[in-house]
């Protein structure tokens, strides 16, 4: 397999061998029954295997992966351990989830950052984890207004008062010294990681403890106590699907689709750059534009800078090996230059990956007591932390343990289906086109309120 468009995270590892090192493919003559079969070797599947193995080290656990460990979003994301919870609060409330349980959800997501750190310390996984918090900036008056509303919203649904600070322009520019920054929110929690290092660290940890990880071994079908692999039926007491943005081809139920996120990585930047722009605390960075960006400062002093770009391919085609078109690269470079103006920044690498999005943008964690088949999906870009929490929750279900995690809003959450094509493609691309226009209007008019066009766009795709 070509590595030409695989993420910087993977390509930066020694000799680019991480995908193939010690790979094991499935042999039906040797392995015929497992206690638990997990479909997908991304973060969700790896974390689930980890917690099940911790609880039941004698269980025979297998992960089946169609490509290689971290081939999908887990090896291509922006490297955020985000404090934000997956899902749309308004959708949760409409589904009958109580405010108390949403607050509990937020608290659990925030605590997950420390959980990941503790596991990495325990298992000696060096994934460049740095807890620097999160800075969300506004670059025009409408974005600044949205920051005020975001702060109020987050306080209402789980953030303590001392964990978010609103910064006016003068205060904000002490954290990011750019004339285009008008205001900011500073979140206490948030951490950057090198996601491929985390994924491969978990992989190596699991292998040493006897968990079978079969790469290049796609599951073509599954059901009660079995999966189909390479024309062979493999039995298992439990089967859990953890395929996220790659789920639709397997589930065929239009519950989740692959939406692409695109990323560029700069060359190493000198210390003079970081001092000039004041990005010295290594916090995560994003903005409040409708076509938002997200970024981190890496351990070796690059900027990893991502955004939506080319969001969706017709008929739910995934991102493949990750080739990113020149137009999207230029779009991301333009955004990067707006944040760090008048500084020449060279781009070293670019790629895209597929994240899983449900019709209501809410995640779901379920396990049928009748079939003992489980599903975890729908992190919509918040999966680096969310997958750990979801895996711990699913583990309690498989282990038949009583747990307060059953209070989490994604517990057995029923998502609506996406529209059929071509309406799905038209709706998603219309939304992103309208959001781009909304950003242009707000920059041009410098108005304090969000333009109505954005509200219409969000309604089209269920984001409000």
CORTA-V625192 format. One record per residue. N is the residue number from 1. RES is the residue in one letter. PSI is psi as a letter, one per 30 degrees, with the letter a starting at -180 (NA if undefined). Layout:
BEGIN
{{N | RES | PSI} {N | RES | PSI}}
END
This chain:
BEGIN
{{1 | X | k} {2 | X | k} {3 | X | g} {4 | X | e} {5 | X | g} {6 | X | l} {7 | X | l} {8 | X | e} {9 | X | e} {10 | X | e} {11 | X | f} {12 | X | f} {13 | X | l} {14 | X | k} {15 | X | g} {16 | X | g} {17 | X | g} {18 | X | e} {19 | X | e} {20 | X | f} {21 | X | k} {22 | X | g} {23 | X | k} {24 | X | k} {25 | X | l} {26 | X | k} {27 | X | j} {28 | X | f} {29 | X | f} {30 | X | e} {31 | X | j} {32 | X | f} {33 | X | k} {34 | X | l} {35 | X | e} {36 | X | k} {37 | X | k} {38 | X | k} {39 | X | j} {40 | X | k} {41 | X | h} {42 | X | a} {43 | X | e} {44 | X | e} {45 | X | e} {46 | X | e} {47 | X | e} {48 | X | e} {49 | X | e} {50 | X | e} {51 | X | e} {52 | X | e} {53 | X | e} {54 | X | e} {55 | X | e} {56 | X | i} {57 | X | f} {58 | X | f} {59 | X | k} {60 | X | j} {61 | X | k} {62 | X | k} {63 | X | k} {64 | X | k} {65 | X | k} {66 | X | e} {67 | X | c} {68 | X | l} {69 | X | k} {70 | X | g} {71 | X | e} {72 | X | b} {73 | X | f} {74 | X | f} {75 | X | g} {76 | X | g} {77 | X | a} {78 | X | f} {79 | X | h} {80 | X | k} {81 | X | i} {82 | X | k} {83 | X | f} {84 | X | k} {85 | X | k} {86 | X | k} {87 | X | l} {88 | X | j} {89 | X | e} {90 | X | e} {91 | X | e} {92 | X | e} {93 | X | e} {94 | X | f} {95 | X | g} {96 | X | g} {97 | X | k} {98 | X | l} {99 | X | e} {100 | X | e} {101 | X | f} {102 | X | e} {103 | X | e} {104 | X | e} {105 | X | e} {106 | X | e} {107 | X | e} {108 | X | e} {109 | X | e} {110 | X | e} {111 | X | f} {112 | X | f} {113 | X | e} {114 | X | e} {115 | X | e} {116 | X | e} {117 | X | e} {118 | X | e} {119 | X | e} {120 | X | e} {121 | X | e} {122 | X | e} {123 | X | g} {124 | X | h} {125 | X | j} {126 | X | j} {127 | X | g} {128 | X | g} {129 | X | k} {130 | X | k} {131 | X | i} {132 | X | g} {133 | X | a} {134 | X | k} {135 | X | j} {136 | X | j} {137 | X | l} {138 | X | k} {139 | X | g} {140 | X | l} {141 | X | e} {142 | X | e} {143 | X | e} {144 | X | e} {145 | X | e} {146 | X | e} {147 | X | e} {148 | X | e} {149 | X | e} {150 | X | e} {151 | X | e} {152 | X | e} {153 | X | e} {154 | X | e} {155 | X | e} {156 | X | e} {157 | X | h} {158 | X | f} {159 | X | k} {160 | X | l} {161 | X | e} {162 | X | g} {163 | X | f} {164 | X | k} {165 | X | k} {166 | X | k} {167 | X | k} {168 | X | a} {169 | X | e} {170 | X | e} {171 | X | e} {172 | X | e} {173 | X | f} {174 | X | f} {175 | X | e} {176 | X | j} {177 | X | i} {178 | X | k} {179 | X | f} {180 | X | f} {181 | X | k} {182 | X | f} {183 | X | l} {184 | X | l} {185 | X | k} {186 | X | j} {187 | X | k} {188 | X | e} {189 | X | l} {190 | X | k} {191 | X | k} {192 | X | k} {193 | X | l} {194 | X | j} {195 | X | e} {196 | X | e} {197 | X | e} {198 | X | e} {199 | X | e} {200 | X | f} {201 | X | e} {202 | X | e} {203 | X | e} {204 | X | e} {205 | X | e} {206 | X | e} {207 | X | e} {208 | X | f} {209 | X | g} {210 | X | g} {211 | X | k} {212 | X | k} {213 | X | j} {214 | X | j} {215 | X | l} {216 | X | h} {217 | X | i} {218 | X | k} {219 | X | k} {220 | X | f} {221 | X | l} {222 | X | l} {223 | X | a} {224 | X | j} {225 | X | h} {226 | X | l} {227 | X | l} {228 | X | k} {229 | X | k} {230 | X | h} {231 | X | g} {232 | X | k} {233 | X | j} {234 | X | k} {235 | X | l} {236 | X | k} {237 | X | e} {238 | X | k} {239 | X | k} {240 | X | k} {241 | X | k} {242 | X | h} {243 | X | f} {244 | X | c} {245 | X | f} {246 | X | g} {247 | X | e} {248 | X | e} {249 | X | f} {250 | X | e} {251 | X | e} {252 | X | h} {253 | X | g} {254 | X | g} {255 | X | f} {256 | X | k} {257 | X | l} {258 | X | j} {259 | X | k} {260 | X | k} {261 | X | k} {262 | X | k} {263 | X | k} {264 | X | l} {265 | X | k} {266 | X | l} {267 | X | l} {268 | X | k} {269 | X | k} {270 | X | l} {271 | X | e} {272 | X | e} {273 | X | e} {274 | X | e} {275 | X | e} {276 | X | e} {277 | X | f} {278 | X | g} {279 | X | i} {280 | X | f} {281 | X | f} {282 | X | h} {283 | X | l} {284 | X | l} {285 | X | k} {286 | X | a} {287 | X | l} {288 | X | g} {289 | X | l} {290 | X | e} {291 | X | i} {292 | X | l} {293 | X | l} {294 | X | k} {295 | X | l} {296 | X | l} {297 | X | j} {298 | X | l} {299 | X | e} {300 | X | g} {301 | X | h} {302 | X | l} {303 | X | k} {304 | X | k} {305 | X | j} {306 | X | l} {307 | X | a} {308 | X | e} {309 | X | c} {310 | X | j} {311 | X | e} {312 | X | k} {313 | X | k} {314 | X | k} {315 | X | h} {316 | X | h} {317 | X | k} {318 | X | a} {319 | X | f} {320 | X | b} {321 | X | f} {322 | X | g} {323 | X | k} {324 | X | k} {325 | X | l} {326 | X | e} {327 | X | e} {328 | X | e} {329 | X | e} {330 | X | e} {331 | X | e} {332 | X | e} {333 | X | e} {334 | X | e} {335 | X | e} {336 | X | e} {337 | X | f} {338 | X | e} {339 | X | e} {340 | X | i} {341 | X | l} {342 | X | h} {343 | X | k} {344 | X | j} {345 | X | j} {346 | X | k} {347 | X | k} {348 | X | f} {349 | X | l} {350 | X | k} {351 | X | l} {352 | X | l} {353 | X | l} {354 | X | k} {355 | X | l} {356 | X | k} {357 | X | k} {358 | X | l} {359 | X | e} {360 | X | g} {361 | X | g} {362 | X | k} {363 | X | l} {364 | X | k} {365 | X | j} {366 | X | l} {367 | X | j} {368 | X | k} {369 | X | f} {370 | X | e} {371 | X | f} {372 | X | h} {373 | X | k} {374 | X | l} {375 | X | k} {376 | X | k} {377 | X | l} {378 | X | h} {379 | X | f} {380 | X | h} {381 | X | f} {382 | X | h} {383 | X | f} {384 | X | e} {385 | X | e} {386 | X | e} {387 | X | e} {388 | X | e} {389 | X | e} {390 | X | e} {391 | X | e} {392 | X | e} {393 | X | e} {394 | X | e} {395 | X | e} {396 | X | e} {397 | X | e} {398 | X | e} {399 | X | f} {400 | X | h} {401 | X | k} {402 | X | k} {403 | X | k} {404 | X | f} {405 | X | f} {406 | X | f} {407 | X | f} {408 | X | k} {409 | X | f} {410 | X | f} {411 | X | j} {412 | X | g} {413 | X | k} {414 | X | j} {415 | X | k} {416 | X | l} {417 | X | l} {418 | X | l} {419 | X | l} {420 | X | l} {421 | X | k} {422 | X | g} {423 | X | e} {424 | X | e} {425 | X | e} {426 | X | e} {427 | X | e} {428 | X | e} {429 | X | e} {430 | X | e} {431 | X | e} {432 | X | e} {433 | X | e} {434 | X | e} {435 | X | e} {436 | X | e} {437 | X | e} {438 | X | e} {439 | X | e} {440 | X | e} {441 | X | e} {442 | X | e} {443 | X | e} {444 | X | e} {445 | X | f} {446 | X | h} {447 | X | l} {448 | X | f} {449 | X | k} {450 | X | k} {451 | X | k} {452 | X | f} {453 | X | e} {454 | X | e} {455 | X | e} {456 | X | e} {457 | X | e} {458 | X | e} {459 | X | e} {460 | X | e} {461 | X | g} {462 | X | h} {463 | X | g} {464 | X | NA}}
END
